[in-house]
Amino acid sequence: MDLVEDLADPMVPVVRACAALGLSRATLYRSTHMPEPPTMAERRPSPRRLPDEERQRVLDVLHSEPFADQPPPEVYATLLSQGIYLASIRTMYRLLAERGETAERRTQRGPMKHVKPVLTATGPNQIWTWDITKLRGPLPGVFYFLYMIIDLFSRMVVGWMLAERENAAFAEQLFADTIARYGIAPGVLTVHADRGSPMKSDGLAQLLGVLGVARSFSRPHVSDDNAFSEAQFKTLKYQPDYPGEFGSPVHARGWCQQFIGWYNDDHHHSGLALFSPADVFYGRVEEVAVRRQTALDRAYAAHPERFPNGAPIVRRPPTSVHINPIPAADGTVSPCTQSEATDAAPNASGNALTLGASATSPLATLLPLDPSGANPSSAPADATAHVASPVPLPPTKAPIHAPSSNALAVEASATLPVATASPTPLGPSGTGARLDREPTPRPRPRARQAHARGVTREDLTRSVPS
């Protein structure tokens, strides 16, 4: 276009020049004759506009003491009920907007900012993670709720409970029993969970505060902040013998007992260098590693050509386990003990174990965990507990099917306030105690009763594995 404009020869018309250059004349004229910017005509004032005197009168009324904190609809209705009409609601809003007075006048809570939980466990009983999952029942809409606590460092299930509904009182009972059973000292343990109703309940917060246990929570709508508990539930529900649905609480309890015994004692965890959670929890890693190394040494001595990378060495579990680790500048993970321990610091007055060690409390009968792997010999009187014990029990206690692991199993029924003791086969690890008084659940006006059905002898024979 600049070349066409620079042509000074009048013998070359614009048409031939544009044709030679392959340029449209409209494009040439549009670029050389810029249109003038449009002029905005001044808007004429509306004939319905209130005069300045009436506008000021409306503003004075809106700023007066009776209406200073009222929105225009309230002012309009109040004045109209008194037989006074000043302006429409929209006009009142328009007058306030011209002066910047339409913002929210009430105190508003700002957006919540939740801290990313960063936790590191370097040994057992430092960090526990827990969650609740649903197990499908015999009818549509009927579920059983499995409460499960795992140790972050070893992935061992340290406590679990099966209930017929999700209730904060059951979570309090489970944690009170489990903490007392393992003899957790104040200021040592951090409990991590998501933001479910039982996890955030005031009763559980008070209990953990008294016991000197810190709490940590996942961020809202962030599923991988509690990935270890979620992965454990997937392992449970993807088992080949998982029934998909359970015929009764007895059926669900019996299957969970067998699964947790296998998971703790016999499951070779890929995150623990194929050691079992119980090996890591009880410090048996080196003992097992020596046997594995001996087998590898023999295999290498017999056929060294089968090991192109040299002599095999038994891998050990990681020395620290992290939730949301903070990467350092060199790409490694910087050690961090905990963050967002939002509630419950250790009680400096020495009353941190009031609920767990009171002489008058049934929890006082719970013994600390034996390092040899034995379980305590008693259970709280307000729960149905399944605890393996080497100590003979009184004849008044009915035997139960006890798990082969060292997990605390508590079953609580939400629909039957008082259950009767029923004998079931003994477990392979010894005798156990079953106490069938349950905690009184909080009142629930619309509690579902459809799944409160009786259990016959045929149900027990079919649902509980031998």
Secondary structure, DSSP 8 states (H G I E B T S, - for coil): -HHHHT---TTS-HHHHHHHHT--HHHHHHHHS-------------TT---HHHHHHHHHHHHSGGGTTS-HHHHHHHHHHTT-----HHHHHHHHHHTT--S--S------------EEESSTTSEEEEEEEEEE-SSTT-EEEEEEEEETTT--EEEEEEESS--HHHHHHHHHHHHHHHT--TTT-EEEE-S-TTTT-HHHHHHHHHTT-EEEE--TT-GGGGHHHHHHHHHHHT-TT--SS-SSHHHHHHHHHHHHHHHHHT--BGGGTTB-HHHHHTT-HHHHHHHHHHHHHHHHHH-GGG-TTSS-------S-EEES-EE-TTSSEE----S---S----TTS-TTHHHH-TTSGGGG-----TTS---S---TTSEEE-EESS---TTS------SSS-EEEEE-SS-SB--------BTTBEE----B-------TT---TT-----HHHHHHHS--
